[in-house]
Amino acid sequence: MFLMNLLEFGVRLLMSNYGCQQHLINATSDVIAILEFLCVESAKLANCGTYYARQLYFKTGKIPSKFDLHKLFKSNSHFQAMYSHVAQQCLTTVAESFKSYIGLLKGIKKGTVDQHPKMPGYRKGGLALVTYPKADVKLKNGLLRFPLGSKVKAWFRLDAFYLPMPSNLKFADIKEFRIVPRNKCFYIEYVYKQLDIAVINLDQSKVLGIDHGVNNWLTCVSNVATSFIIDGKHLKSMNQWFNKQVSTIKEGKPQGFWNKKLAHITEKRNRQVRDAVNKAARLVINHCLDNKIGTVVFGWNKGQKDGADMGKKNNQKFVQVPTARLKDRIAQLCEQYGIQFVETEESYTSKASFLDNDMLPKYGEKPERWQSSGMRVKRGLFRTANNFFLNADANGAANILRKVAIKLGLDLSGISRVSLIAPLKVRLWTLQESPGF
């Protein structure tokens, strides 16, 4: 899992200048059968390439290049079942995964990587991604023509399949097409060159601090006297309902049980989560653009979910909220709009009092007699030494800014007591805004 996450991160870096739209494929049963066939062949070809790469590494300590795999498997039946460039792309992915694995092993020796990666393994059954380069796809009468391999033409007398071209994209801008199988559904991803964004004059001395949680997913406080909370209760409720449904369906079933109902509710939940991540990230970025804020500081302790020990129920609520994905999405948008993104550890930010200027020690470096001037009197409410009552998460977000204030040369005098008392609350799906905790 760690290796896959790192590979996905690398892909995001490489594709930072590219955009991607994903559309659900609603096609006839014949087209769906073709897509399923292609994805099955892609999975089998990837397994063939993985087997060869693993055996080569075990015997010689070397890994094959993508050209080695292309040449070796050119006569393979799974290779010939797909269009040649599509099959090559599948094997290229295998070669890149082993190259990344070797890179991670070198990182361990240098001390830059602290988790030992697993060697790329096999896909047991199932379906795999299919990638079509732009040069192989043609647009005819509003339909995209995807060619099939020579063997398919001989076996089934089919040379291509067709999918509609979306009206909100230009065919000339698209660089790559991906057929993505997921939970009994098929999606098509359109990868295109990201359009240049007009330069906006942002002030890096204006900063937004972000504290993450569960009920209050993101609490944001700026030094331009603004603050708001992105509500997380709806997302938590959806996760709870999803877990309850899964538990009911799997009751009395053997381990690994899966059916169409589970696939349907899993896919629905995943779509809702993606929607929440995109909307929350866009709210943060739009707030920065509207207020000319040029720096975003996100409080984050690495590995905090791995080591969470809050009880079974609370762990489930905390771990299943995709905050890491949201953080990465905010960082991606910040890069796109020229906003400086800073990640900092957030130890003791929820305990210290911002208004009383309490010292903020790093994790493991707390002085023996350190004590906060204030205290959290109940969930969501923090009392300072002067008996001012603040929103506890807003106080934490302000303290996150204090963590990097000296390093970044920030002036935090613009953080008002009012913004810490009553931040605006934003609900993602209703888009209703209301003051309060």
C-alpha positions in Angstrom: 0.0 0.0 0.0 2.8 2.4 0.8 4.5 1.7 -2.5 1.2 2.3 -4.4 0.7 5.6 -2.5 4.2 6.7 -3.4 3.7 5.8 -7.0 0.4 7.7 -7.2 2.2 10.7 -5.6 4.9 10.5 -8.3 2.3 10.4 -11.0 0.6 13.5 -9.5 4.0 15.3 -9.6 4.6 14.3 -13.2 1.1 15.3 -14.2 1.0 18.6 -12.3 0.6 20.5 -15.5 -2.2 18.2 -16.7 -5.9 18.0 -15.9 -8.1 14.9 -15.8 -11.8 14.4 -16.2 -13.5 11.2 -15.3 -16.8 10.1 -16.8 -19.0 7.1 -16.0 -19.4 4.9 -19.2 -23.1 4.3 -19.9 -22.9 2.0 -22.9 -24.6 -1.0 -24.5 -23.9 -4.5 -23.1 -21.8 -5.2 -26.2 -19.4 -2.3 -25.4 -19.3 -3.2 -21.7 -18.3 -6.7 -22.7 -15.5 -5.4 -24.8 -14.3 -3.1 -22.0 -14.3 -6.0 -19.6 -12.4 -8.2 -22.0 -9.7 -5.5 -22.5 -9.3 -4.9 -18.7 -9.0 -8.7 -18.1 -6.3 -9.0 -20.8 -4.5 -6.0 -19.3 -4.5 -7.6 -15.9 -3.2 -10.9 -17.3 -0.5 -9.2 -19.3 0.6 -7.1 -16.3 0.9 -10.4 -14.3 3.1 -11.9 -17.0 5.4 -8.8 -17.0 5.5 -8.8 -13.2 6.4 -12.5 -13.1 9.3 -12.0 -15.5 10.5 -8.9 -13.6 10.4 -10.6 -10.2 12.3 -13.7 -11.4 14.9 -11.6 -13.1 15.4 -9.6 -9.9 15.6 -12.7 -7.7 18.2 -14.4 -10.0 20.3 -11.4 -11.1 19.4 -8.4 -8.9 18.5 -6.5 -12.0 15.2 -5.3 -13.4 14.0 -5.1 -17.0 13.4 -1.9 -18.9 10.1 -1.2 -20.6 11.8 -1.9 -23.9 12.9 -5.4 -22.7 9.3 -6.2 -21.7 7.9 -4.8 -25.0 10.2 -7.0 -27.0 9.9 -10.1 -24.9 6.0 -10.2 -24.8 5.4 -9.1 -28.3 4.2 -12.6 -29.3 2.2 -13.1 -26.0 -1.5 -13.9 -26.6 -2.5 -11.3 -24.0 -0.3 -8.7 -25.7 -1.9 -9.4 -29.1 -5.4 -9.3 -27.7 -4.9 -5.5 -27.3 -3.8 -2.8 -29.6 0.0 -2.8 -29.7 0.5 0.7 -28.1 -2.1 -0.1 -25.4 -0.3 -3.4 -24.5 3.0 -1.5 -24.5 1.6 1.0 -22.0 0.5 -1.8 -19.7 4.0 -3.3 -19.7 5.6 0.2 -19.3 3.6 0.6 -16.1 5.0 -2.7 -14.8 8.6 -1.6 -15.6 8.0 1.8 -13.9 6.7 0.1 -10.7 9.9 -2.0 -10.4 12.0 1.1 -11.1 10.2 2.9 -8.3 10.7 -0.1 -6.0 14.5 0.0 -6.6 14.4 3.8 -6.0 12.7 3.2 -2.6 15.3 0.6 -1.6 18.1 3.1 -2.4 16.1 5.7 -0.3 16.2 3.3 2.7 20.0 3.1 2.4 20.3 6.9 2.3 17.8 7.3 5.1 15.3 9.3 3.1 12.7 6.6 3.2 11.6 5.1 6.6 9.2 2.3 5.5 10.3 -0.8 3.7 8.4 -1.2 0.4 6.9 -4.4 -0.9 8.0 -5.7 -4.3 5.2 -5.2 -6.9 3.0 -8.3 -6.8 0.4 -10.0 -8.9 -3.2 -9.0 -9.6 -5.3 -12.0 -8.5 -8.1 -12.0 -11.0 -10.0 -8.8 -11.5 -9.5 -6.0 -14.0 -6.7 -3.6 -14.7 -6.4 -0.1 -16.2 -6.3 0.3 -20.0 -4.5 3.3 -21.5 -4.9 4.6 -25.0 -2.5 7.2 -26.3 -4.1 10.2 -28.1 -2.5 9.2 -31.5 -4.4 5.9 -31.6 -7.9 7.4 -31.0 -9.9 9.1 -33.8 -12.9 11.3 -33.6 -15.6 10.5 -36.1 -19.1 12.1 -36.1 -18.9 12.9 -32.4 -17.7 9.5 -31.4 -14.3 8.4 -30.3 -13.0 5.3 -32.1 -10.8 3.0 -30.0 -9.0 0.4 -32.1 -8.7 -3.3 -30.9 -5.9 -5.8 -31.5 -5.4 -8.0 -34.5 -6.3 -11.1 -32.6 -9.6 -9.6 -31.5 -10.4 -8.8 -35.1 -9.7 -12.4 -36.1 -11.5 -13.9 -33.2 -14.6 -11.7 -33.0 -14.6 -9.8 -36.2 -14.3 -6.5 -34.3 -11.7 -3.8 -35.1 -12.8 -1.0 -32.8 -15.4 0.2 -30.3 -16.9 3.7 -29.9 -17.6 6.0 -27.0 -19.2 9.5 -27.2 -17.0 12.5 -27.0 -17.8 14.9 -24.1 -19.1 18.3 -25.1 -17.1 20.2 -22.5 -13.7 19.1 -23.8 -11.8 19.7 -27.1 -10.4 16.6 -28.8 -7.3 18.5 -29.8 -6.5 19.2 -26.1 -6.6 15.6 -25.0 -3.3 13.7 -24.5 -4.5 10.3 -23.2 -7.5 8.2 -22.6 -7.8 5.7 -19.8 -10.4 3.0 -19.2 -10.8 2.6 -15.5 -12.7 -0.4 -14.0 -14.0 0.1 -10.5 -16.7 -1.7 -8.5 -18.6 -3.2 -11.4 -18.5 0.1 -13.3 -16.3 1.4 -16.1 -15.0 5.0 -16.3 -13.1 6.9 -19.0 -10.5 9.4 -17.9 -9.6 12.2 -20.3 -6.1 13.6 -19.6 -5.5 17.0 -21.1 -3.0 19.8 -20.9 -3.9 22.2 -18.1 -4.9 25.6 -19.3 -2.8 28.5 -18.1 -4.4 30.3 -15.2 -4.3 34.1 -15.2 -1.7 35.4 -12.8 -3.4 36.8 -9.7 -1.6 39.2 -7.4 -1.4 37.4 -4.1 0.3 38.6 -0.9 2.4 35.9 0.7 2.4 37.8 4.0 -1.3 37.1 4.1 -1.7 33.5 5.4 -4.4 31.0 6.1 -3.9 28.4 8.9 -5.8 25.0 8.6 -6.6 22.7 11.5 -8.2 19.4 10.5 -10.6 17.2 12.5 -13.7 15.1 12.1 -16.9 17.0 13.0 -15.1 20.2 11.9 -13.3 18.8 8.9 -11.2 21.9 8.3 -11.0 24.9 10.5 -9.4 27.9 8.7 -8.1 31.1 10.3 -6.3 33.9 8.5 -4.3 37.0 9.6 -6.7 39.1 7.6 -9.5 38.7 10.2 -11.4 35.9 8.4 -12.3 32.4 9.6 -14.5 29.6 8.6 -15.2 25.9 9.3 -15.9 23.2 6.7 -18.4 20.9 8.3 -17.5 17.2 8.4 -20.6 15.8 10.1 -22.4 14.9 6.9 -19.3 13.0 5.6 -18.9 11.2 8.9 -22.6 10.2 8.8 -22.2 8.8 5.3 -19.2 6.8 6.4 -21.2 5.4 9.4 -24.1 4.4 7.2 -21.8 2.8 4.7 -20.1 0.8 7.5 -23.5 -0.3 8.8 -24.6 -1.5 5.4 -21.4 -3.4 4.8 -21.6 -5.0 8.2 -25.2 -6.1 7.6 -24.5 -7.6 4.2 -21.4 -9.4 5.3 -22.9 -10.9 8.5 -22.5 -14.7 8.5 -20.6 -14.6 5.1 -17.1 -16.0 4.7 -14.0 -13.6 4.7 -13.6 -11.9 1.3 -17.3 -12.1 0.4 -18.2 -9.6 -2.3 -21.4 -9.1 -4.4 -23.0 -6.5 -6.6 -24.8 -4.8 -3.7 -21.4 -4.3 -1.9 -19.9 -3.0 -5.1 -22.8 -0.5 -5.6 -22.7 1.0 -2.1 -18.9 1.1 -2.1 -18.8 3.0 -5.4 -21.6 5.4 -4.3 -19.6 6.1 -1.1 -16.4 6.7 -3.0 -18.1 9.1 -5.4 -19.4 11.1 -2.4 -16.0 11.2 -0.8 -14.3 12.4 -4.0 -17.0 15.1 -4.3 -16.4 16.2 -0.7 -12.6 16.4 -1.2 -13.0 18.5 -4.4 -15.6 20.9 -3.0 -13.7 21.4 0.3 -10.4 22.1 -1.5 -12.1 24.5 -3.9 -13.7 26.4 -0.9 -10.2 26.9 0.6 -8.6 28.1 -2.6 -11.5 30.4 -3.5 -11.2 32.0 0.0 -7.5 32.6 -0.6 -8.1 34.1 -4.0 -10.9 36.4 -2.8 -8.8 37.7 0.1 -5.4 37.8 -1.8 -4.0 35.2 0.6 -0.7 33.9 -0.8 0.3 31.3 1.9 -1.5 28.3 3.3 -0.2 26.5 6.4 -1.7 23.0 7.0 -1.2 21.3 10.4 -0.3 17.7 9.9 1.5 15.0 11.9 2.9 12.3 9.7 1.6 8.8 10.5 -1.1 10.1 12.9 -3.7 7.8 11.4 -1.5 4.8 11.5 -1.0 5.2 15.2 -4.5 6.4 16.2 -5.6 4.9 19.5 -9.0 6.4 20.3 -11.1 3.3 20.6 -12.6 1.2 17.9 -15.5 3.5 17.0 -13.5 6.8 17.1 -10.7 5.2 15.1 -13.1 4.2 12.4 -14.5 7.7 12.2 -11.1 9.4 12.1 -9.3 7.0 9.8 -12.0 6.8 7.2 -12.2 10.5 6.7 -9.9 11.2 3.7 -8.1 14.2 5.1 -4.7 13.2 3.6 -6.3 13.2 0.2 -7.8 16.6 0.9 -4.5 18.0 2.0 -2.8 16.7 -1.2 -5.6 18.2 -3.3 -5.2 21.6 -1.6 -1.5 21.5 -2.2 -2.1 20.7 -5.8 -4.4 23.6 -6.3 -2.1 25.9 -4.4 0.7 25.0 -6.9 -1.6 25.7 -9.8 -2.6 29.1 -8.5 0.8 30.2 -7.3 -0.1 29.9 -3.5 2.7 28.9 -1.2 1.8 25.7 0.6 3.5 24.9 4.0 2.9 21.7 6.0 3.9 21.8 9.7 3.6 19.5 12.7 0.7 20.5 15.0 1.7 19.2 18.4 0.2 21.0 21.4 -1.7 23.5 19.1 -5.1 22.3 20.6 -3.8 22.7 24.2 -2.0 26.0 24.1 -3.8 29.3 24.2 -3.3 31.6 21.2 -4.4 34.8 22.9 -2.2 34.1 25.9 0.8 33.5 23.6 1.6 30.1 25.2 4.8 28.4 24.3 4.4 25.7 21.6 6.8 22.9 22.1 7.5 20.3 19.4 6.4 16.7 19.8 8.6 15.0 22.4 10.3 18.2 23.5 7.7 19.5 26.0 9.4 21.1 29.1 8.8 19.2 32.3 6.5 21.8 33.9 4.9 23.1 30.7 1.2 24.0 31.2 -1.3 25.8 29.1 -2.7 29.2 30.3 -6.2 28.1 29.2 -8.1 24.9 28.9 -10.8 23.2 26.8 -13.9 23.3 29.0 -16.0 21.1 26.7 -16.0 19.9 23.1 -15.5 22.8 20.8 -15.0 25.4 23.5 -11.6 26.8 24.8 -11.3 29.2 27.7 -8.3 31.5 27.9 -6.6 32.8 31.1 -8.7 35.9 30.9 -11.9 33.9 30.6 -12.5 34.6 26.9 -14.3 31.6 25.3 -13.0 30.7 21.9 -13.8 28.0 19.3 -11.3 25.3 20.2 -10.5 24.4 16.6 -10.1 28.0 15.6 -7.7 28.4 18.5 -5.8 25.4 17.2 -5.7 26.8 13.6 -4.3 30.1 14.9 -1.6 28.2 16.9 -0.6 26.3 13.7 0.2 29.7 12.2 2.3 30.5 15.3 4.3 27.3 14.6 5.8 28.8 11.4 5.4 32.6 12.0 9.0 33.2 12.8 10.3 31.0 10.0 8.1 32.6 7.4 8.2 36.1 8.9 4.4 36.3 9.4 2.6 39.1 11.2 -0.3 37.5 13.1 -1.7 40.7 14.7 -4.5 40.6 12.1 -6.0 37.5 13.8 -9.0 39.0 15.7 -10.6 37.6 18.7 -14.0 37.7 16.9 -12.7 35.4 14.2 -11.6 32.9 16.9 -15.0 33.1 18.7 -17.5 32.6 15.8 -16.1 31.3 12.6 -18.5 30.9 9.7 -19.6 27.3 9.2 -19.9 25.9 5.6 -21.8 22.8 4.8 -20.5 21.1 1.6 -23.6 19.8 0.0 -26.2 22.4 1.1 -23.8 25.3 0.8 -25.6 26.9 3.7 -23.5 29.2 5.9 -24.2 29.9 9.5 -22.2 31.4 12.3 -21.4 29.4 15.4 -19.5 26.3 16.5 
